[in-house]
Amino acid sequence: MAEILVLVDYVDGEVKKVTLELLTLARRLGEAAAVWVGPGYENAKDKLAEYGAAKVYVAADEELTSYVVAPKVELLAQLVAEKSPGAVLVSATGEGKEIAGRLAVRTGSGVLTDVVDVTEGFVGEHSIFGGAIVSHAKVRQGTPIIAVRPNAIATEAAPGTPAEEQVSVALSDAAKAAKVVEKVVQEKGERPDLTEAAIVVSGGRGVGNAENFKIIEDLADSLGAAVGASRAATDAGWYPHQFQVGQTGKTVSPQLYVAVGISGAIQHRAGMQTSKTIVAINKDPEAPIFELVDFGLVGDLFQVAPQLTEEINKRK
């Protein structure tokens, strides 16, 4: 059974949920082999073992995280050449997709990005055009390099004891061309990270102004959800751009997505169309968002959302 390399995505030694999804997917395709880059592995080894990593390649050299993506690409390229894996899985984040593209060029392989599932034979599934079309693609040359959209795969624990192998790579001068000179820790709120949240509540143009976004936040907090916003809302300055969901913002794929006052333009749908269950609240019965939803409620969000929040809080 071929190894499936999984690049571990983590922050301060804490493994991100998307990595657990990748390990779950890797186990379906072959033998999951995690690739850890940088210091802090001891804090994460139990989590990788819990989710079925059969092997962990540990590149603990701190220098590998002192530069941008190039060192990770060179390490993965070396492992591809030495281990001949069946595929390489990375998260379809900004950094992950850049690593995937560079690695594909380096190894002479094909690359698939924003994949929502991978089936036998390494056939990648994509959800496109607002979820109206599901397409399938397969790499025809080299080792499949696949960037999987966060929250697209349901995690499944499979506890074990992975073998560990220490690895190293001699970085080229080109890999050291862009050095990280400062890291700023973004202040983290009580709500989950938007791209990793299991539930997302987003507000759009219908919210009306920045003050009214408290209605969205209250509903999100009652559900333990992350808060998102449409491009119209962020462009109007009602909510920070870092919370924008859409083609030019964040791509999310939670178990539950609640769209409040969002018409459902294709730009927004591109960022949330793979959500498992979609609920929309909009006063316009002809709003395009209703073509996509599992449950739609035609009504005034200023009446519906607070009532929904109150009822959820009652049932806790």
C-alpha positions as CSV (number, residue, x, y, z in Angstrom):
1,M,0.0,0.0,0.0
2,A,1.5,3.3,-1.1
3,E,2.2,6.1,1.4
4,I,0.1,9.2,1.1
5,L,2.1,12.2,2.3
6,V,0.2,14.8,4.3
7,L,1.8,18.1,5.0
8,V,0.9,19.0,8.6
9,D,-0.7,22.5,9.0
10,Y,-0.3,23.8,12.6
11,V,0.0,26.9,14.7
12,D,2.2,27.0,17.8
13,G,2.4,23.2,17.9
14,E,-1.4,22.8,17.7
15,V,-2.5,20.7,14.7
16,K,-5.2,22.4,12.6
17,K,-8.4,20.6,11.9
18,V,-7.8,20.5,8.2
19,T,-4.8,18.2,8.8
20,L,-7.0,15.7,10.6
21,E,-9.3,15.8,7.6
22,L,-6.3,15.1,5.3
23,L,-5.2,12.2,7.5
24,T,-8.7,10.8,7.3
25,L,-8.7,11.1,3.5
26,A,-5.2,9.7,3.2
27,R,-6.2,6.5,5.1
28,R,-8.9,5.9,2.5
29,L,-6.3,6.2,-0.3
30,G,-3.4,4.4,1.2
31,E,-1.1,4.6,4.2
32,A,-1.2,8.0,5.9
33,A,2.3,9.5,6.4
34,A,2.4,12.9,8.0
35,V,5.2,15.4,7.2
36,W,6.0,17.7,10.1
37,V,8.2,20.8,9.4
38,G,9.8,22.8,12.2
39,P,10.0,22.6,16.0
40,G,7.2,21.6,18.3
41,Y,6.5,18.1,17.1
42,E,6.3,16.7,20.7
43,N,3.2,18.8,21.4
44,A,1.4,17.4,18.3
45,K,2.5,13.7,18.1
46,D,-0.5,12.4,20.1
47,K,-3.0,14.2,17.8
48,L,-1.4,12.8,14.7
49,A,-1.4,9.3,16.2
50,E,-5.1,9.7,17.2
51,Y,-6.1,10.4,13.6
52,G,-4.3,7.5,12.0
53,A,-0.9,8.6,10.9
54,A,1.0,5.4,10.3
55,K,4.2,7.2,9.9
56,V,5.5,10.7,10.6
57,Y,8.5,12.3,8.8
58,V,9.9,14.8,11.3
59,A,12.0,17.7,9.9
60,A,12.6,19.5,13.2
61,D,15.2,22.0,11.9
62,E,14.0,25.5,12.9
63,E,15.7,26.9,9.8
64,L,12.9,25.4,7.6
65,T,10.4,27.7,9.1
66,S,12.7,30.8,8.9
67,Y,11.8,31.3,5.3
68,V,8.6,31.3,3.3
69,V,7.2,28.3,1.4
70,A,10.3,27.2,-0.5
71,P,11.9,25.0,2.2
72,K,8.7,23.0,2.6
73,V,8.6,22.5,-1.2
74,E,12.2,21.3,-1.2
75,L,11.6,18.9,1.6
76,L,8.4,17.5,0.0
77,A,10.2,17.2,-3.3
78,Q,13.0,15.2,-1.7
79,L,10.4,12.9,0.0
80,V,8.6,12.4,-3.3
81,A,11.8,11.4,-4.9
82,E,12.9,9.1,-2.1
83,K,9.6,7.5,-1.0
84,S,7.6,7.4,-4.2
85,P,4.3,8.2,-2.5
86,G,0.9,7.6,-4.1
87,A,0.0,11.2,-3.7
88,V,0.8,14.4,-1.6
89,L,-2.1,16.1,0.2
90,V,-2.0,19.7,1.4
91,S,-4.6,22.1,2.7
92,A,-6.2,24.4,0.1
93,T,-5.2,27.5,2.0
94,G,-3.2,30.4,0.5
95,E,0.1,28.9,1.6
96,G,-1.0,25.3,0.8
97,K,-2.0,26.1,-2.8
98,E,1.3,27.9,-3.4
99,I,3.2,24.8,-2.0
100,A,1.1,22.5,-4.2
101,G,1.9,24.5,-7.3
102,R,5.6,24.9,-6.7
103,L,5.8,21.2,-5.8
104,A,4.1,20.1,-9.0
105,V,6.6,22.1,-11.0
106,R,9.5,20.8,-9.0
107,T,8.4,17.1,-9.4
108,G,7.0,17.4,-12.9
109,S,3.6,16.4,-11.6
110,G,0.0,17.4,-12.1
111,V,-1.8,19.4,-9.4
112,L,-5.4,19.6,-8.3
113,T,-6.6,22.5,-6.1
114,D,-9.8,23.2,-4.2
115,V,-10.7,19.6,-4.2
116,V,-13.6,18.5,-2.0
117,D,-13.1,14.8,-2.2
118,V,-10.7,12.2,-3.6
119,T,-11.9,8.8,-4.8
120,E,-10.2,5.6,-5.8
121,G,-7.5,6.2,-8.5
122,F,-6.8,9.7,-7.0
123,V,-9.7,11.2,-8.9
124,G,-10.4,14.6,-7.4
125,E,-13.9,16.1,-7.1
126,H,-14.6,19.8,-7.5
127,S,-17.8,21.7,-6.8
128,I,-18.1,24.6,-9.2
129,F,-20.5,27.3,-10.5
130,G,-22.2,27.8,-7.2
131,G,-22.5,24.0,-6.7
132,A,-24.5,23.6,-9.9
133,I,-21.8,21.3,-11.4
134,V,-19.6,18.6,-9.8
135,S,-16.5,18.0,-11.9
136,H,-13.9,15.2,-11.6
137,A,-10.2,15.5,-12.6
138,K,-7.2,13.2,-12.5
139,V,-3.5,13.9,-12.6
140,R,-2.0,12.2,-15.7
141,Q,1.7,12.7,-15.0
142,G,3.9,12.3,-12.0
143,T,2.8,12.1,-8.4
144,P,-0.7,13.6,-7.8
145,I,-0.4,16.9,-5.8
146,I,-3.8,17.6,-4.3
147,A,-4.9,20.7,-2.3
148,V,-8.1,19.8,-0.4
149,R,-10.5,22.5,0.7
150,P,-10.8,22.8,4.6
151,N,-13.9,21.3,6.1
152,A,-14.7,19.2,3.0
153,I,-13.8,15.9,4.7
154,A,-15.5,14.6,7.9
155,T,-12.8,13.7,10.4
156,E,-12.6,10.1,11.7
157,A,-10.2,9.1,14.5
158,A,-8.2,5.9,14.1
159,P,-5.8,5.7,17.1
160,G,-2.4,4.0,16.5
161,T,1.3,4.3,17.1
162,P,3.0,5.8,14.1
163,A,6.6,5.1,13.2
164,E,8.8,8.2,13.3
165,E,11.6,9.0,10.9
166,Q,13.9,12.0,11.3
167,V,14.5,13.7,7.9
168,S,16.5,16.7,6.8
169,V,17.0,18.7,3.6
170,A,19.9,20.9,2.4
171,L,18.2,24.1,1.4
172,S,19.2,25.7,-1.9
173,D,20.2,29.4,-2.0
174,A,16.9,30.0,-3.9
175,A,14.9,28.6,-1.0
176,K,16.5,31.2,1.3
177,A,15.7,34.2,-1.0
178,A,12.7,35.3,1.1
179,K,13.3,35.2,4.9
180,V,10.7,35.7,7.6
181,V,12.0,38.7,9.7
182,E,9.0,39.1,12.0
183,K,5.9,37.1,13.1
184,V,2.9,38.9,14.6
185,V,0.4,36.8,16.5
186,Q,-3.1,37.8,15.5
187,E,-5.3,38.3,18.5
188,K,-7.7,35.4,18.8
189,G,-11.3,35.9,19.8
190,E,-13.6,33.4,21.5
191,R,-15.2,32.4,18.2
192,P,-13.7,29.6,16.1
193,D,-11.5,30.3,13.1
194,L,-13.7,31.1,10.0
195,T,-12.0,28.6,7.7
196,E,-12.1,25.8,10.2
197,A,-15.4,26.3,11.9
198,A,-18.1,23.6,11.8
199,I,-20.8,26.3,11.8
200,V,-20.6,29.7,10.1
201,V,-23.2,32.5,10.2
202,S,-22.7,35.2,7.6
203,G,-24.4,38.6,7.1
204,G,-24.9,40.5,3.9
205,R,-26.2,43.7,2.4
206,G,-29.6,43.1,4.0
207,V,-28.1,43.7,7.5
208,G,-28.1,47.3,6.7
209,N,-25.1,48.7,8.7
210,A,-22.2,47.9,11.0
211,E,-24.3,48.2,14.2
212,N,-26.8,45.6,13.0
213,F,-24.1,43.0,12.6
214,K,-24.5,42.4,16.3
215,I,-27.6,40.4,15.3
216,I,-25.3,38.1,13.2
217,E,-22.8,37.9,16.1
218,D,-25.5,37.0,18.6
219,L,-26.9,34.2,16.4
220,A,-23.4,32.9,15.8
221,D,-22.5,32.9,19.5
222,S,-25.7,31.0,20.3
223,L,-24.5,28.3,17.9
224,G,-20.8,28.4,18.8
225,A,-20.2,29.5,15.2
226,A,-17.8,31.7,13.3
227,V,-19.0,35.0,11.8
228,G,-18.7,35.7,8.1
229,A,-19.8,38.4,5.8
230,S,-20.5,39.0,2.1
231,R,-18.3,41.2,-0.1
232,A,-21.1,43.8,-0.1
233,A,-21.0,44.0,3.7
234,T,-17.2,44.2,3.9
235,D,-16.8,46.7,1.1
236,A,-19.3,48.9,2.8
237,G,-17.1,48.8,5.9
238,W,-19.7,47.0,8.1
239,Y,-17.4,44.1,8.9
240,P,-13.6,43.5,8.6
241,H,-12.4,42.2,5.2
242,Q,-10.7,39.2,6.9
243,F,-14.2,37.7,7.5
244,Q,-15.3,38.0,3.9
245,V,-16.6,34.7,2.4
246,G,-16.5,34.4,-1.3
247,Q,-14.4,34.0,-4.4
248,T,-12.1,36.9,-3.4
249,G,-12.4,36.2,0.3
250,K,-12.3,33.1,2.4
251,T,-13.5,29.7,1.2
252,V,-15.5,27.8,3.8
253,S,-17.1,24.4,3.9
254,P,-18.7,23.9,7.3
255,Q,-21.3,21.4,8.4
256,L,-23.8,24.2,8.7
257,Y,-23.8,27.6,6.9
258,V,-26.4,30.2,7.7
259,A,-26.7,33.1,5.2
260,V,-28.6,36.1,6.7
261,G,-29.5,38.9,4.4
262,I,-27.3,37.6,1.6
263,S,-28.8,37.6,-1.9
264,G,-26.5,34.8,-3.1
265,A,-24.4,36.3,-6.0
266,I,-22.1,33.8,-7.7
267,Q,-19.1,35.5,-6.1
268,H,-20.4,34.6,-2.6
269,R,-21.6,31.1,-3.6
270,A,-18.1,30.2,-4.8
271,G,-16.9,30.6,-1.2
272,M,-19.5,28.5,0.6
273,Q,-21.2,26.2,-1.9
274,T,-19.7,23.0,-0.5
275,S,-21.2,23.5,3.0
276,K,-22.9,20.4,4.1
277,T,-26.2,22.1,5.1
278,I,-27.1,25.6,4.0
279,V,-29.8,27.8,5.6
280,A,-30.8,31.2,4.3
281,I,-32.9,34.0,5.7
282,N,-34.0,36.6,3.2
283,K,-37.1,38.8,2.7
284,D,-36.8,38.4,-1.1
285,P,-38.4,35.1,-2.2
286,E,-36.6,35.4,-5.6
287,A,-33.1,35.8,-4.1
288,P,-30.6,33.5,-5.9
289,I,-29.4,32.1,-2.6
290,F,-32.6,30.1,-2.3
291,E,-31.6,28.0,-5.4
292,L,-28.7,26.6,-3.3
293,V,-30.1,26.1,0.2
294,D,-31.3,23.1,2.0
295,F,-33.7,25.2,4.1
296,G,-34.9,28.7,3.2
297,L,-36.9,31.1,5.3
298,V,-38.5,34.1,3.6
299,G,-38.8,36.8,6.2
300,D,-37.4,40.0,7.8
301,L,-34.0,39.1,9.3
302,F,-34.5,41.7,12.0
303,Q,-37.4,39.6,13.3
304,V,-36.3,36.1,12.4
305,A,-32.7,36.1,13.5
306,P,-33.3,37.4,17.1
307,Q,-36.2,34.9,17.5
308,L,-34.0,32.1,16.3
309,T,-31.2,33.2,18.7
310,E,-33.6,33.3,21.6
311,E,-35.0,29.8,20.8
312,I,-31.5,28.3,20.4
313,N,-30.4,29.7,23.8
314,K,-33.5,28.3,25.4
315,R,-32.7,24.8,24.2
316,K,-29.1,24.8,25.5
